[in-house]
């Protein structure tokens, strides 16, 4: 899993109870296996729709210092 979190309504003011999970996987089938193994999906508490996403631009750099307990996001 790369990112996960709730999504707001169209006004941006209220969280709706729906969310978005972005998996980093080598194939759609591998992503489906990850989603199906999620405890919330396995229990039936949540359902999912799987889609491919092509990133056209942008970058994310994350550095985690385990011994220093620091996180740097640039």
DSSP file (Angstrom, degrees, kcal/mol; ACC not computed):
  #  RESIDUE AA STRUCTURE BP1 BP2  ACC     N-H-->O    O-->H-N    N-H-->O    O-->H-N    TCO  KAPPA ALPHA  PHI   PSI    X-CA   Y-CA   Z-CA
    1    1 A X              0   0    0      0, 0.0    22,-0.3     0, 0.0     3,-0.1   0.000 360.0 360.0 360.0 131.1    0.0    0.0    0.0
    2    2 A X        -     0   0    0     20,-3.3     2,-0.3     1,-0.4    21,-0.2   0.857 360.0  -2.5 -95.3 -47.4    1.4    3.4   -1.0
    3    3 A X  E     +A   22   0A   0     19,-1.5    19,-3.0     2,-0.0    -1,-0.4  -0.985  60.4 173.6-145.8 151.4   -1.3    5.7    0.3
    4    4 A X  E     +A   21   0A   0     -2,-0.3     2,-0.3    17,-0.2    17,-0.2  -0.971  16.7 122.8-157.6 146.9   -4.7    5.4    2.0
    5    5 A X  E     -A   20   0A   0     15,-1.7    15,-2.6    -2,-0.3    -2,-0.0  -0.917  52.4 -73.0 171.3 166.9   -7.3    7.8    3.5
    6    6 A X  E     -A   19   0A   0     -2,-0.3     2,-0.3    13,-0.2    13,-0.3  -0.299  39.6-137.1 -74.4 160.0  -10.9    9.1    3.5
    7    7 A X  E     -     0   0A   0     11,-2.6     9,-2.2    -2,-0.0    11,-0.5  -0.905  12.9-130.2-119.1 148.5  -12.3   11.3    0.8
    8    8 A X  E     -A   15   0A   0     -2,-0.3     7,-0.3     7,-0.3     2,-0.0  -0.318  27.7 -97.5 -86.9 172.5  -14.6   14.4    1.3
    9    9 A X    >   -     0   0    0      5,-2.5     3,-1.0    -2,-0.1    -1,-0.2  -0.154  55.0 -82.5 -73.7-177.0  -17.8   15.3   -0.4
   10   10 A X  T 3  S+     0   0    0      1,-0.3    -1,-0.1     2,-0.1    -2,-0.1   0.734 129.7  56.6 -66.3 -22.4  -17.8   17.7   -3.4
   11   11 A X  T 3  S-     0   0    0      3,-0.1    -1,-0.3     1,-0.0    -3,-0.0   0.734 102.9-130.7 -79.1 -20.9  -17.7   20.7   -1.2
   12   12 A X  S <  S+     0   0    0     -3,-1.0    -2,-0.1     2,-0.2     3,-0.1   0.436  84.7  98.1  85.0  -0.2  -14.5   19.5    0.6
   13   13 A X  S    S+     0   0    0      1,-0.1     2,-0.4     2,-0.0    -3,-0.1   0.756  74.8  47.5 -91.9 -27.2  -16.1   20.2    3.9
   14   14 A X  S    S-     0   0    0      2,-0.0    -5,-2.5    -5,-0.0     2,-0.4  -0.954  72.1-131.7-127.2 132.8  -17.4   16.8    5.0
   15   15 A X  E     -A    8   0A   0     -2,-0.4    -7,-0.3    -7,-0.3    -9,-0.0  -0.667  19.7-158.0 -78.2 134.0  -15.7   13.4    5.0
   16   16 A X  E     -     0   0A   0     -9,-2.2    -1,-0.1    -2,-0.4    -8,-0.1   0.618  36.1-107.9 -93.5 -14.9  -18.1   10.9    3.4
   17   17 A X  E    S+     0   0A   0      1,-0.5     2,-0.3   -10,-0.5    -9,-0.1   0.430  88.2 107.8  94.0  -1.1  -17.1    7.5    4.7
   18   18 A X  E     -     0   0A   0    -11,-0.5   -11,-2.6     2,-0.0    -1,-0.5  -0.732  48.8-176.1-101.3 160.5  -15.6    6.6    1.3
   19   19 A X  E     -A    6   0A   0    -13,-0.3     2,-0.4    -2,-0.3   -13,-0.2  -0.872  23.1-123.8-148.1-179.9  -11.9    6.4    0.8
   20   20 A X  E     -A    5   0A   0    -15,-2.6   -15,-1.7    -2,-0.3     2,-0.4  -0.999  16.1-172.0-133.6 131.7   -9.1    5.8   -1.6
   21   21 A X  E     -A    4   0A   0     -2,-0.4     2,-0.6   -17,-0.2   -17,-0.2  -0.995   8.3-158.9-122.4 129.7   -6.3    3.3   -1.3
   22   22 A X  E     -A    3   0A   0    -19,-3.0   -20,-3.3    -2,-0.4   -19,-1.5  -0.943  10.6-165.3-110.7 116.5   -3.4    3.3   -3.8
   23   23 A X        -     0   0    0     -2,-0.6     2,-0.7   -22,-0.3     8,-0.1  -0.769  15.6-143.7 -96.5 143.3   -1.5    0.1   -4.1
   24   24 A X        +     0   0    0     -2,-0.3     2,-0.3     7,-0.0    -2,-0.0  -0.942  42.5 151.6-102.6 111.7    1.9   -0.2   -5.7
   25   25 A X        -     0   0    0     -2,-0.7     6,-0.1     1,-0.1     3,-0.0  -0.971  55.0-124.5-143.0 152.7    1.8   -3.6   -7.4
   26   26 A X  S    S+     0   0    0     -2,-0.3     2,-0.3     1,-0.1     3,-0.1   0.668  93.3   8.8 -73.1 -15.8    3.4   -5.2  -10.5
   27   27 A X  S  > S-     0   0    0      1,-0.1     4,-2.1    -3,-0.0     5,-0.1  -0.976  75.1-107.1-156.1 165.4    0.0   -6.1  -12.0
   28   28 A X  H  > S+     0   0    0     -2,-0.3     4,-2.4     1,-0.2     5,-0.1   0.873 120.5  55.0 -63.2 -37.3   -3.7   -5.5  -11.7
   29   29 A X  H  > S+     0   0    0      2,-0.2     4,-2.0     1,-0.2    -1,-0.2   0.895 107.3  49.0 -64.2 -40.6   -4.0   -9.1  -10.5
   30   30 A X  H  > S+     0   0    0      2,-0.2     4,-1.9     1,-0.2    -1,-0.2   0.890 111.1  50.1 -66.3 -39.3   -1.4   -8.5   -7.7
   31   31 A X  H  X S+     0   0    0     -4,-2.1     4,-2.5     2,-0.2    -2,-0.2   0.894 108.7  52.6 -64.8 -39.6   -3.3   -5.3   -6.7
   32   32 A X  H  X S+     0   0    0     -4,-2.4     4,-2.9     1,-0.2    -2,-0.2   0.904 107.4  52.0 -62.2 -40.9   -6.5   -7.3   -6.6
   33   33 A X  H  X S+     0   0    0     -4,-2.0     4,-1.5     2,-0.2    -1,-0.2   0.903 110.1  49.1 -62.9 -40.8   -4.9   -9.9   -4.3
   34   34 A X  H  X S+     0   0    0     -4,-1.9     4,-0.7     2,-0.2    -2,-0.2   0.936 113.3  46.3 -62.1 -46.8   -3.8   -7.1   -1.9
   35   35 A X  H >< S+     0   0    0     -4,-2.5     3,-1.0     1,-0.2     6,-0.2   0.910 111.5  50.9 -63.8 -42.8   -7.3   -5.6   -1.9
   36   36 A X  H 3< S+     0   0    0     -4,-2.9    -1,-0.2     1,-0.2    -2,-0.2   0.792 108.2  53.7 -66.6 -27.1   -9.0   -8.9   -1.3
   37   37 A X  H 3< S+     0   0    0     -4,-1.5    -1,-0.2    -5,-0.2    -2,-0.2   0.597  80.4 113.4 -83.0 -11.2   -6.6   -9.7    1.6
   38   38 A X  S XX S-     0   0    0     -3,-1.0     4,-3.0    -4,-0.7     3,-0.6  -0.427  71.4-133.8 -62.0 128.3   -7.4   -6.4    3.4
   39   39 A X  H 3> S+     0   0    0      1,-0.2     4,-2.1     2,-0.2     6,-0.3   0.843 104.3  54.3 -55.5 -36.2   -9.3   -7.2    6.6
   40   40 A X  H 34>S+     0   0    0      2,-0.2     6,-1.8     1,-0.2     5,-1.0   0.876 114.1  41.2 -66.8 -35.8  -12.0   -4.6    6.0
   41   41 A X  H X45S+     0   0    0     -3,-0.6     3,-0.8    -6,-0.2    -2,-0.2   0.899 113.4  53.0 -76.7 -41.6  -12.7   -6.1    2.5
   42   42 A X  H 3<5S+     0   0    0     -4,-3.0    -2,-0.2     1,-0.2    -3,-0.2   0.867 109.8  49.0 -61.4 -36.2  -12.5   -9.7    3.7
   43   43 A X  T 3<5S-     0   0    0     -4,-2.1    -1,-0.2    -5,-0.3    -2,-0.2   0.641 112.2-119.0 -79.1 -13.6  -15.0   -9.1    6.5
   44   44 A X  T < 5S+     0   0    0     -3,-0.8    -3,-0.2    -4,-0.4    -2,-0.1   0.489  81.6 120.8  87.2   3.0  -17.4   -7.4    4.2
   45   45 A X  S   <S+     0   0    0     -5,-1.0     2,-0.3    -6,-0.3    -4,-0.2   0.804  82.0  18.2 -69.3 -28.1  -17.3   -4.1    6.1
   46   46 A X        -     0   0    0     -6,-1.8    -2,-0.3     2,-0.0     2,-0.3  -0.958  69.1-151.8-138.2 155.9  -16.0   -2.4    2.9
   47   47 A X        -     0   0    0     -2,-0.3     2,-0.3    -3,-0.1    -5,-0.0  -0.783  15.1-148.8-119.3 168.9  -16.1   -3.1   -0.8
   48   48 A X        -     0   0    0     -2,-0.3     2,-0.4    -7,-0.1    -2,-0.0  -0.974  14.5-153.0-141.0 155.1  -13.7   -2.0   -3.5
   49   49 A X        -     0   0    0     -2,-0.3     2,-0.5     2,-0.0    -2,-0.0  -0.999  24.7-145.5-121.1 128.3  -13.5   -1.1   -7.1
   50   50 A X        +     0   0    0     -2,-0.4     2,-0.3   -18,-0.0   -18,-0.0  -0.819  24.2 167.3-102.0 132.3  -10.1   -1.6   -8.6
   51   51 A X        -     0   0    0     -2,-0.5     2,-0.2   -23,-0.0    -2,-0.0  -0.982  34.2-115.7-139.0 150.3   -8.7    0.7  -11.4
   52   52 A X        -     0   0    0     -2,-0.3     2,-0.4     2,-0.0   -24,-0.0  -0.546  27.2-158.0 -78.3 152.2   -5.3    1.2  -13.0
   53   53 A X        -     0   0    0     -2,-0.2     2,-0.6     2,-0.0    -2,-0.0  -0.989   4.9-158.3-135.6 125.6   -3.7    4.6  -12.5
   54   54 A X        -     0   0    0     -2,-0.4     2,-0.6     0, 0.0    -2,-0.0  -0.916  13.9-144.6-105.2 118.6   -1.0    6.1  -14.8
   55   55 A X        +     0   0    0     -2,-0.6     3,-0.1     1,-0.2    -2,-0.0  -0.724  19.0 179.7 -83.4 120.4    1.1    8.7  -13.1
   56   56 A X        -     0   0    0     -2,-0.6     2,-0.3     1,-0.3    -1,-0.2   0.811  62.2  -5.8 -91.8 -34.7    2.0   11.4  -15.7
   57   57 A X  S    S+     0   0    0      2,-0.0    -1,-0.3     0, 0.0     2,-0.1  -0.988  84.8  70.8-156.4 164.8    4.0   13.8  -13.5
   58   58 A X        -     0   0    0     -2,-0.3     2,-0.3    -3,-0.1    -3,-0.0  -0.350  46.8-133.1 113.7 165.1    5.1   14.5  -10.0
   59   59 A X        -     0   0    0     -2,-0.1     2,-0.4    15,-0.1    -2,-0.0  -0.985   6.4-159.0-152.5 158.7    7.5   13.0   -7.6
   60   60 A X        -     0   0    0     -2,-0.3     2,-0.5     2,-0.0    13,-0.0  -0.981   4.4-170.0-143.2 126.5    7.6   12.0   -3.9
   61   61 A X        -     0   0    0     -2,-0.4    13,-2.5     2,-0.0     2,-0.4  -0.983   8.2-178.3-120.3 126.7   10.7   11.5   -1.8
   62   62 A X  E     -B   73   0B   0     -2,-0.5     2,-0.5    11,-0.2    11,-0.2  -0.989   6.2-173.4-128.3 128.9   10.3   10.0    1.6
   63   63 A X  E     -B   72   0B   0      9,-2.6     9,-2.7    -2,-0.4     2,-0.5  -0.988   3.5-169.8-124.1 124.7   13.1    9.4    4.1
   64   64 A X  E     -B   71   0B   0     -2,-0.5     2,-0.8     7,-0.2     7,-0.2  -0.962   8.3-159.1-117.8 119.7   12.4    7.5    7.3
   65   65 A X  E  >> -B   70   0B   0      5,-2.9     5,-1.4    -2,-0.5     4,-1.3  -0.856   6.9-172.6 -96.7 106.6   15.1    7.4   10.1
   66   66 A X  T  45S+     0   0    0     -2,-0.8    -1,-0.2     1,-0.2     3,-0.1   0.935  84.4  39.4 -67.6 -46.5   14.3    4.4   12.2
   67   67 A X  T  45S+     0   0    0      1,-0.2    -1,-0.2     2,-0.1    -2,-0.1   0.831 123.2  41.5 -74.2 -30.4   16.9    5.1   15.0
   68   68 A X  T  45S-     0   0    0      2,-0.1    -1,-0.2    -4,-0.0    -2,-0.2   0.564 101.2-133.9 -91.4  -8.8   16.2    8.8   14.9
   69   69 A X  T  <5 +     0   0    0     -4,-1.3     2,-0.3     1,-0.2    -3,-0.2   0.908  56.8 140.8  54.9  46.4   12.5    8.4   14.6
   70   70 A X  E   < -B   65   0B   0     -5,-1.4    -5,-2.9     2,-0.0     2,-0.4  -0.876  37.4-164.4-118.8 152.0   12.3   11.1   11.9
   71   71 A X  E     -B   64   0B   0     -2,-0.3     2,-0.5    -7,-0.2    -7,-0.2  -0.995   4.6-172.2-133.9 128.4   10.3   11.3    8.7
   72   72 A X  E     -B   63   0B   0     -9,-2.7    -9,-2.6    -2,-0.4     2,-0.5  -0.986   1.0-173.7-123.2 124.6   11.2   13.7    5.9
   73   73 A X  E      B   62   0B   0     -2,-0.5   -11,-0.2   -11,-0.2    -2,-0.0  -0.975 360.0 360.0-118.3 122.6    8.8   14.2    2.9
   74   74 A X              0   0    0    -13,-2.5   -12,-0.1    -2,-0.5    -1,-0.1   0.344 360.0 360.0-126.9 360.0    9.9   16.3    0.0
